[in-house]
Amino acid sequence: MSAPQFFDLQATHNPHRWYLPLTPAVCVGSRDNLFMFGGVGMASAITALERTCERPVIWATAQYLSYARPPSIVDLDVWVPAAGKYNSQARVISHVGDKEILTVNAALGSRPSDISRQWLTMPEVAPPEDCEPADHWRGGGDDLHSRIEVRVAKGSYGGTQVSDGGEDGRLLLWIRPREGVAIDAGMLAIMADFIPGAVGNALGLSAGGNSLDNTIRYRRIVATEWVLCDIRITGVHGGFGHGAMYLFAQDGELMATASQSLIVRVRD
């Protein structure tokens, strides 16, 4: 029996078109202002690309253009302008009606090779069961944040502070879905969109942000229950911030890297 999916991406009669019904379960924001989580938009596009091209994603970059709100339906159109023996170049345009929500460009494929190495190592932190749990600052509810468990290994997040992250702008979080969802390319893309949650930790303020973009590069995805997200805010200026994330399996395998720019918002 296959593992449950985090979002309900549906096929159509056209193998290059998919659709995603929006419910609060894939959205964030206040109860009267819910919108699709950017990571879900990117993850659904990556999943559509992999299913259409029947190849794994190597890298993908999303440009966030507008908001999609429940109970609307997001249509995803897949374009594959180049497909070679081992890799394809493709893109997805996600839209609600004629309003474009995000565009994702990507490369997909794999080549025969026995070489598998990594030079970036996972930081030494306590295992997730020994780390403090954290809730999102908006509290409970039935939105996306209620479906994801977060434990803080270093820094401050969701009212839980383990250490001062402002000294180096670094936040270490253990993250897993609560519903037994498998860790795949889509789930890692959702986690990669947690970079804005590290802005408050870096500044020592009640702050966050809205993503302008997200780029994720996949190395090797392995079976793991938890993912260690090593988030680093590299700088803030002029109301915008930039950050990066390294995503490790529990055994130290580097599965992906991500980077993002965002609008910085300081809350009262």
Residue frames relative to the residue before (quaternion, step in Angstrom):
aa qw qx qy qz dx dy dz
M 1.0000 0.0000 0.0000 0.0000 0.00 0.00 0.00
S 0.4119 -0.7331 0.4816 0.2468 3.60 -0.75 1.03
A 0.5732 -0.5947 0.4445 0.3467 3.54 -1.22 0.60
P 0.5650 -0.5951 0.4335 0.3724 3.61 -1.10 0.56
Q 0.4021 -0.6998 0.5395 0.2400 3.55 -1.23 0.56
F 0.5212 -0.6633 0.4452 0.3002 3.55 -1.08 0.73
F 0.7791 0.1190 -0.0689 0.6117 3.59 1.18 -0.55
D 0.4777 -0.7180 0.4563 0.2194 3.54 -1.16 0.73
L 0.0275 0.8126 -0.5782 0.0672 3.58 0.43 1.21
Q 0.1345 -0.8228 0.5519 0.0199 3.56 -0.72 1.12
A 0.4237 -0.6876 0.5352 0.2474 3.56 -1.15 0.75
T 0.2289 -0.7272 0.6219 0.1790 3.55 -1.34 0.27
H 0.7022 -0.4193 0.3302 0.4713 3.59 -1.26 -0.15
N 0.6700 0.4479 -0.2721 0.5258 3.57 1.28 -0.47
P 0.3842 -0.7569 0.4725 0.2371 3.65 -0.51 1.10
H 0.6780 0.4610 -0.2930 0.4919 3.59 1.26 -0.19
R 0.7044 0.3746 -0.2854 0.5312 3.61 1.22 0.23
W 0.0459 -0.7715 0.6341 -0.0258 3.51 -1.02 1.01
Y 0.1302 -0.7929 0.5833 0.1186 3.57 -1.22 0.21
L 0.2069 -0.7779 0.5899 0.0646 3.52 -1.20 0.74
P 0.2590 -0.7540 0.5811 0.1634 3.62 -0.50 1.13
L 0.2974 -0.7684 0.5432 0.1615 3.59 -0.88 0.93
T 0.0102 0.7499 -0.6600 0.0449 3.51 -0.96 1.06
P 0.6813 -0.4708 0.3351 0.4494 3.62 -1.18 0.24
A 0.5863 0.6228 -0.3619 0.3707 3.62 1.11 -0.61
V 0.7481 0.3038 -0.2072 0.5525 3.63 1.20 -0.35
C 0.6229 0.5403 -0.3230 0.4645 3.57 1.27 0.33
V 0.1956 -0.7420 0.6275 0.1317 3.53 -1.36 0.31
G 0.5005 0.6392 -0.4885 0.3198 3.56 -1.33 0.12
S 0.6646 -0.4650 0.3757 0.4483 3.54 -1.28 -0.08
R 0.6880 -0.5136 0.3171 0.4028 3.56 -1.20 0.49
D 0.7423 0.3733 -0.2244 0.5092 3.59 1.06 -0.65
N 0.7525 0.2884 -0.1880 0.5615 3.60 1.27 0.18
L 0.1498 0.8132 -0.5426 0.1476 3.57 0.78 1.05
F 0.0461 0.7756 -0.6292 0.0214 3.56 -1.19 0.64
M 0.6435 -0.5402 0.3769 0.3898 3.56 -1.20 0.56
F 0.4639 -0.6581 0.5220 0.2814 3.57 -0.93 0.95
G 0.5429 -0.6619 0.4081 0.3174 3.57 -0.82 1.01
G 0.6377 0.5426 -0.3250 0.4396 3.56 1.04 -0.77
V 0.6170 0.5226 -0.3435 0.4777 3.58 1.12 -0.60
G 0.6216 0.5337 -0.3412 0.4608 3.58 1.03 -0.74
M 0.6824 0.4668 -0.2853 0.4848 3.56 0.92 -0.89
A 0.6637 0.5163 -0.3094 0.4441 3.58 0.91 -0.90
S 0.6562 0.4991 -0.3230 0.4647 3.59 0.95 -0.80
A 0.6350 0.5178 -0.3289 0.4696 3.60 1.06 -0.71
I 0.6428 0.5132 -0.3196 0.4704 3.59 0.98 -0.83
T 0.6549 0.5016 -0.3133 0.4704 3.59 0.95 -0.83
A 0.6389 0.5153 -0.3267 0.4685 3.60 0.97 -0.80
L 0.6401 0.5251 -0.3177 0.4621 3.58 1.00 -0.83
E 0.6847 0.4855 -0.2965 0.4555 3.59 0.83 -0.96
R 0.6788 0.4834 -0.3026 0.4626 3.60 0.96 -0.78
T 0.6638 0.4959 -0.3101 0.4661 3.59 1.01 -0.74
C 0.7629 0.3821 -0.1937 0.4842 3.57 0.83 -1.04
E 0.2560 -0.7863 0.5093 0.2384 3.58 1.27 -0.45
R 0.5882 0.4929 -0.3868 0.5113 3.52 1.01 1.00
P 0.4999 -0.6461 0.4694 0.3351 3.62 -1.11 0.52
V 0.5030 -0.6424 0.4855 0.3139 3.55 -1.15 0.62
I 0.3084 -0.7313 0.5835 0.1721 3.57 -1.02 0.88
W 0.7578 -0.1489 0.1068 0.6262 3.56 0.95 -0.93
A 0.0259 -0.7798 0.6250 0.0246 3.54 -1.24 0.46
T 0.0807 -0.7847 0.6128 0.0480 3.54 -1.09 0.70
A 0.1764 -0.7966 0.5751 0.0595 3.55 -0.88 1.01
Q 0.1521 -0.7322 0.6545 0.1112 3.54 -1.13 0.75
Y 0.2531 -0.7848 0.5519 0.1242 3.57 -0.58 1.18
L 0.1580 -0.8443 0.5116 0.0227 3.56 -0.62 1.19
S 0.8022 -0.0514 0.0787 0.5896 3.57 1.01 -0.77
Y 0.5286 -0.6266 0.4747 0.3204 3.57 -1.34 0.03
A 0.1700 -0.7373 0.6426 0.1208 3.53 -1.22 0.66
R 0.1439 -0.8259 0.5445 0.0250 3.55 -0.76 1.06
P 0.5007 -0.6315 0.4884 0.3346 3.58 -1.10 0.64
P 0.6443 -0.1436 -0.7400 -0.1289 1.59 -2.24 1.17
S 0.2274 0.8007 -0.5280 0.1683 3.61 0.98 0.73
I 0.3684 -0.6957 0.5719 0.2306 3.54 -1.38 0.19
V 0.2631 -0.7598 0.5785 0.1372 3.55 -0.87 1.01
D 0.2043 -0.7571 0.6098 0.1149 3.57 -0.84 1.01
L 0.1500 -0.7862 0.5968 0.0564 3.56 -1.00 0.89
D 0.1085 -0.7971 0.5936 0.0218 3.56 -0.61 1.20
V 0.2098 -0.7952 0.5642 0.0724 3.57 -0.69 1.17
W 0.0715 -0.7753 0.6275 0.0104 3.54 -0.92 1.01
V 0.0842 -0.7906 0.6062 0.0160 3.58 -0.92 0.95
P 0.1035 -0.8481 0.5170 0.0525 3.60 0.19 1.22
A 0.8008 0.1242 -0.0695 0.5817 3.62 1.18 -0.44
A 0.0633 0.7820 -0.6153 0.0765 3.57 -0.81 1.04
G 0.0920 -0.8190 0.5663 0.0091 3.55 -0.55 1.22
K 0.7740 -0.3436 0.2532 0.4678 3.54 -1.30 -0.25
Y 0.8233 0.2136 -0.0816 0.5195 3.59 0.90 -0.91
N 0.8223 0.1292 -0.0682 0.5500 3.61 1.08 -0.44
S 0.2327 -0.7466 0.6109 0.1232 3.52 -1.31 0.54
Q 0.2359 -0.7151 0.6361 0.1685 3.53 -1.26 0.58
A 0.0944 0.8263 -0.5382 0.1365 3.56 -0.61 1.11
R 0.1277 -0.7739 0.6120 0.1013 3.54 -1.32 0.16
V 0.2271 -0.7393 0.6194 0.1352 3.52 -1.35 0.41
I 0.1301 -0.7346 0.6584 0.0998 3.52 -1.10 0.79
S 0.1247 -0.7903 0.5989 0.0351 3.57 -0.61 1.18
H 0.0847 0.8189 -0.5554 0.1174 3.57 -0.73 1.05
V 0.2634 -0.6951 0.6388 0.1983 3.52 -1.35 0.39
G 0.7822 -0.0574 -0.0187 0.6201 3.56 -0.24 1.25
D 0.7604 -0.3149 0.2430 0.5134 3.59 -0.72 -1.04
K 0.5418 0.6015 -0.4102 0.4201 3.62 1.26 0.27
E 0.3019 -0.7642 0.5455 0.1651 3.57 -0.57 1.18
I 0.2688 -0.7879 0.5421 0.1146 3.56 -0.83 1.08
L 0.7725 -0.1787 0.1292 0.5955 3.58 0.91 -0.91
T 0.2288 -0.7321 0.6244 0.1478 3.50 -1.32 0.47
V 0.1020 -0.7904 0.6033 0.0289 3.56 -0.93 0.94
N 0.1171 -0.7541 0.6435 0.0590 3.55 -0.92 0.99
A 0.0361 0.8261 -0.5559 0.0849 3.58 -0.93 0.84
A 0.2167 -0.6975 0.6545 0.1952 3.48 -1.44 0.21
L 0.1014 -0.7989 0.5926 0.0187 3.57 -1.01 0.84
G 0.5000 0.6658 -0.4805 0.2751 3.55 -1.21 0.51
S 0.1379 -0.7481 0.6357 0.1313 3.52 -1.38 -0.16
R 0.2304 -0.7654 0.5894 0.1167 3.53 -1.19 0.63
P 0.5337 -0.6256 0.4434 0.3567 3.62 -1.02 0.61
S 0.2783 0.7400 -0.5659 0.2339 3.58 -0.66 1.15
D 0.3347 -0.7414 0.5507 0.1873 3.57 -1.08 0.78
I 0.5463 0.6292 -0.3983 0.3835 3.61 1.24 -0.09
S 0.1580 0.7595 -0.6184 0.1257 3.56 -0.83 1.01
R 0.2200 0.7711 -0.5621 0.2025 3.58 -0.32 1.27
Q 0.0866 -0.7616 0.6353 0.0940 3.53 -1.32 0.33
W 0.2728 -0.7667 0.5639 0.1405 3.54 -1.11 0.75
L 0.6252 0.4901 -0.3352 0.5065 3.57 1.21 -0.35
T 0.1668 -0.8157 0.5502 0.0648 3.59 -0.70 1.07
M 0.5498 -0.6125 0.4573 0.3367 3.54 -1.16 0.64
P 0.4795 -0.6641 0.4811 0.3124 3.60 -0.92 0.82
E 0.4960 -0.6429 0.4915 0.3148 3.55 -1.20 0.55
V 0.1468 0.7749 -0.5930 0.1624 3.55 -0.53 1.24
A 0.6228 -0.5159 0.4217 0.4099 3.55 -1.30 0.26
P 0.5531 -0.5958 0.4487 0.3713 3.61 -1.10 0.56
P 0.6827 -0.5300 0.2988 0.4047 3.61 -1.12 0.55
E 0.6500 0.5353 -0.3334 0.4240 3.60 1.00 -0.74
D 0.6992 0.4339 -0.2681 0.5010 3.60 1.24 -0.37
C 0.6109 0.5546 -0.3509 0.4428 3.60 1.28 0.05
E 0.5822 -0.6142 0.4202 0.3275 3.54 -1.21 0.63
P 0.4096 -0.6952 0.5259 0.2689 3.61 -0.90 0.86
A 0.1366 -0.7830 0.6036 0.0634 3.56 -1.19 0.61
D 0.2283 -0.7439 0.6118 0.1421 3.53 -1.11 0.76
H 0.5626 -0.5889 0.4474 0.3694 3.54 -1.16 0.56
W 0.6278 -0.6021 0.3472 0.3505 3.56 -1.06 0.75
R 0.6353 0.5315 -0.3512 0.4366 3.62 1.13 -0.45
G 0.5341 -0.6523 0.4049 0.3540 3.62 1.21 -0.15
G 0.8059 -0.3214 0.2241 0.4439 3.55 -1.29 -0.48
G 0.2737 0.7624 -0.5638 0.1610 3.55 -1.16 -0.61
D 0.5109 -0.6446 0.4809 0.3037 3.52 -1.33 -0.15
D 0.4165 0.7163 -0.4695 0.3051 3.60 1.15 0.54
L 0.7899 -0.3397 0.2233 0.4592 3.56 -1.32 -0.09
H 0.6687 0.5277 -0.3238 0.4117 3.59 0.86 -0.90
S 0.6174 0.5424 -0.3532 0.4470 3.61 1.12 -0.49
R 0.6842 0.4904 -0.2709 0.4669 3.60 1.24 -0.39
I 0.7011 0.4089 -0.2450 0.5303 3.58 1.30 -0.05
E 0.2524 -0.7646 0.5778 0.1337 3.58 -0.88 0.99
V 0.0792 -0.7972 0.5984 -0.0072 3.54 -0.91 1.02
R 0.0301 -0.7721 0.6348 0.0099 3.56 -1.02 0.88
V 0.3632 -0.7657 0.5018 0.1730 3.55 -0.87 1.01
A 0.1759 -0.7874 0.5856 0.0786 3.58 -0.75 1.09
K 0.7812 -0.0389 0.0360 0.6220 3.59 1.19 -0.59
G 0.7723 0.3468 -0.2635 0.4624 3.55 -1.02 0.84
S 0.5084 -0.6320 0.5007 0.3024 3.54 -1.29 -0.38
Y 0.1653 0.7721 -0.5970 0.1418 3.56 -0.90 0.98
G 0.8688 0.0682 -0.0502 0.4879 3.55 -1.01 0.86
G 0.7148 -0.4440 0.2591 0.4741 3.58 1.03 0.71
T 0.6346 0.4790 -0.3309 0.5083 3.59 1.30 -0.01
Q 0.0292 -0.8076 0.5887 -0.0183 3.57 -0.68 1.08
V 0.1701 -0.7880 0.5885 0.0610 3.54 -0.75 1.14
S 0.7751 -0.0967 0.0904 0.6178 3.57 1.07 -0.76
D 0.5971 -0.5529 0.4340 0.3866 3.56 -1.30 0.11
G 0.1861 -0.8112 0.5470 0.0898 3.57 -0.51 1.18
G 0.5171 0.6768 -0.4084 0.3285 3.59 1.23 -0.28
E 0.5811 0.6161 -0.3761 0.3758 3.57 1.14 -0.56
D 0.8191 0.1143 -0.0611 0.5589 3.60 1.04 -0.61
G 0.4868 -0.6992 0.4160 0.3180 3.61 1.27 0.18
R 0.5512 0.6457 -0.3581 0.3887 3.56 1.24 0.37
L 0.0491 -0.7783 0.6258 -0.0147 3.55 -1.01 0.96
L 0.1181 -0.7905 0.5994 0.0434 3.57 -0.85 1.03
L 0.0057 0.8109 -0.5814 0.0668 3.55 -0.60 1.19
W 0.2655 -0.6766 0.6577 0.1978 3.51 -1.20 0.71
I 0.0102 -0.8126 0.5814 -0.0392 3.61 -0.75 1.03
R 0.1214 0.7648 -0.6306 0.0528 3.54 -1.15 0.72
P 0.4870 -0.6194 0.5087 0.3471 3.60 -1.16 0.46
R 0.4787 -0.7022 0.4542 0.2673 3.58 -1.03 0.77
E 0.7087 0.5226 -0.2408 0.4083 3.60 1.17 -0.49
G 0.5898 -0.5961 0.3774 0.3930 3.60 1.15 0.34
V 0.3343 0.7436 -0.5066 0.2803 3.58 1.21 0.50
A 0.4778 -0.6802 0.4763 0.2866 3.58 -0.92 0.91
I 0.4422 -0.6549 0.5390 0.2916 3.56 -1.15 0.64
D 0.1366 0.7766 -0.5973 0.1466 3.56 -0.43 1.26
A 0.7688 -0.3449 0.2373 0.4834 3.58 -1.26 -0.14
G 0.6614 0.5171 -0.3086 0.4472 3.58 0.97 -0.83
M 0.6717 0.4930 -0.3051 0.4612 3.58 0.91 -0.90
L 0.6342 0.5115 -0.3357 0.4727 3.60 1.03 -0.68
A 0.6258 0.5313 -0.3404 0.4585 3.60 1.05 -0.66
I 0.6157 0.5257 -0.3408 0.4779 3.59 1.09 -0.68
M 0.6688 0.4915 -0.2999 0.4704 3.59 0.91 -0.89
A 0.6201 0.5659 -0.3456 0.4193 3.59 1.02 -0.76
D 0.6645 0.5046 -0.3109 0.4551 3.59 1.14 -0.52
F 0.4849 0.6343 -0.4483 0.4020 3.59 1.24 0.41
I 0.3738 0.7497 -0.4814 0.2577 3.62 1.22 0.01
P 0.6538 0.5129 -0.3563 0.4273 3.68 0.81 -0.76
G 0.5967 0.5902 -0.3596 0.4077 3.61 1.14 -0.52
A 0.6411 0.5274 -0.3210 0.4558 3.58 1.27 -0.22
V 0.4752 0.6905 -0.4402 0.3219 3.60 1.24 -0.17
G 0.6546 0.5151 -0.3159 0.4542 3.60 0.91 -0.88
N 0.6243 0.5367 -0.3248 0.4655 3.55 1.06 -0.80
A 0.6866 0.4940 -0.2874 0.4494 3.59 0.89 -0.93
L 0.7466 0.4093 -0.2200 0.4760 3.58 0.95 -0.89
G 0.3733 -0.7184 0.4989 0.3092 3.57 1.18 -0.46
L 0.5977 0.5345 -0.3504 0.4840 3.56 1.22 0.64
S 0.5196 -0.5537 0.5161 0.3963 3.55 -1.32 0.11
A 0.3029 0.7621 -0.4928 0.2909 3.55 0.08 1.32
G 0.0033 -0.7662 0.6426 0.0038 3.51 -1.32 0.41
G 0.2542 -0.7878 0.5357 0.1666 3.55 -1.04 -0.65
N 0.3831 -0.6743 0.5782 0.2532 3.50 -1.41 0.16
S 0.4601 -0.7169 0.4597 0.2512 3.55 -0.80 1.05
L 0.2799 -0.7236 0.6058 0.1762 3.53 -1.10 0.78
D 0.7902 -0.0309 0.0824 0.6064 3.54 1.09 -0.75
N 0.0259 -0.7659 0.6333 0.1077 3.56 -1.31 -0.10
T 0.0796 -0.7723 0.6291 0.0386 3.55 -1.01 0.86
I 0.0323 -0.7934 0.6079 0.0001 3.57 -0.89 0.93
R 0.1225 -0.7727 0.6216 0.0391 3.55 -1.03 0.90
Y 0.2459 -0.8020 0.5350 0.1006 3.55 -0.66 1.16
R 0.2243 -0.7556 0.6015 0.1304 3.53 -1.00 0.90
R 0.7482 -0.2727 0.2367 0.5566 3.57 0.40 -1.23
I 0.2033 -0.7880 0.5730 0.0969 3.58 -0.63 1.12
V 0.0302 -0.7972 0.6024 -0.0274 3.56 -0.78 1.07
A 0.6319 -0.5315 0.4023 0.3955 3.55 -1.29 0.36
T 0.2144 0.7531 -0.5972 0.1735 3.57 -0.84 0.99
E 0.4424 -0.6855 0.5060 0.2799 3.56 -1.10 0.64
W 0.7821 0.2044 -0.0786 0.5835 3.55 0.97 -0.97
V 0.1959 -0.7366 0.6299 0.1490 3.55 -1.28 0.45
L 0.2776 -0.7305 0.5973 0.1803 3.58 -0.91 0.93
C 0.1371 -0.7925 0.5933 0.0355 3.55 -0.63 1.20
D 0.1360 -0.7861 0.6024 0.0250 3.55 -0.42 1.29
I 0.0412 -0.8405 0.5380 -0.0494 3.56 -0.08 1.39
R 0.0355 -0.8042 0.5930 -0.0186 3.56 -0.88 0.97
I 0.2209 -0.7377 0.6257 0.1246 3.56 -0.67 1.12
T 0.2440 -0.8282 0.4935 0.1052 3.55 -0.45 1.22
G 0.8048 -0.1803 0.1110 0.5545 3.60 1.14 -0.43
V 0.1323 -0.7577 0.6351 0.0710 3.55 -1.28 0.54
H 0.2219 0.7584 -0.5912 0.1612 3.59 -0.93 0.90
G 0.8582 0.1560 -0.1056 0.4775 3.54 -1.13 0.74
G 0.6910 -0.4889 0.2789 0.4535 3.57 1.13 0.56
F 0.6904 0.4027 -0.2728 0.5354 3.57 1.31 0.10
G 0.1484 -0.7867 0.5943 0.0769 3.55 -1.20 0.56
H 0.2136 -0.7586 0.6053 0.1113 3.52 -1.32 0.39
G 0.0624 0.8155 -0.5715 0.0670 3.56 -0.99 0.80
A 0.2369 -0.7518 0.6012 0.1314 3.50 -1.36 0.25
M 0.1291 -0.7792 0.6088 0.0739 3.55 -1.27 0.42
Y 0.1460 -0.7420 0.6482 0.0889 3.53 -1.19 0.74
L 0.1757 -0.8204 0.5424 0.0428 3.58 -0.66 1.14
F 0.0706 -0.8225 0.5632 -0.0350 3.56 -0.54 1.28
A 0.4289 -0.6263 0.5798 0.2960 3.55 -1.23 0.57
Q 0.6820 -0.5038 0.3325 0.4130 3.58 -1.23 0.33
D 0.6870 0.4716 -0.2936 0.4685 3.60 1.11 -0.56
G 0.6384 -0.5624 0.3180 0.4183 3.60 1.27 0.19
E 0.4560 0.6830 -0.4568 0.3419 3.59 1.25 -0.02
L 0.3361 -0.7147 0.5766 0.2093 3.57 -0.87 0.99
M 0.1715 -0.8267 0.5316 0.0676 3.57 -0.46 1.21
A 0.8079 -0.0983 0.1083 0.5709 3.60 0.96 -0.78
T 0.1925 -0.7224 0.6421 0.1696 3.53 -1.37 0.24
A 0.0856 -0.8012 0.5916 0.0276 3.58 -1.14 0.62
S 0.0507 -0.7741 0.6288 0.0525 3.57 -1.27 0.40
Q 0.0513 -0.8202 0.5667 -0.0589 3.52 -1.13 0.70
S 0.1765 -0.7192 0.6549 0.1507 3.53 -1.31 0.52
L 0.0427 -0.8306 0.5533 -0.0463 3.56 -1.02 0.76
I 0.4845 -0.5978 0.5492 0.3261 3.51 -1.38 0.36
V 0.2935 -0.7647 0.5474 0.1714 3.61 -0.72 1.05
R 0.0368 -0.7905 0.6112 -0.0133 3.56 -0.87 1.01
V 0.1735 -0.7697 0.6092 0.0799 3.57 -0.73 1.11
R 0.2795 -0.7890 0.5311 0.1320 3.56 -0.69 1.14
D 0.5438 -0.5976 0.4803 0.3413 3.55 -1.23 0.58
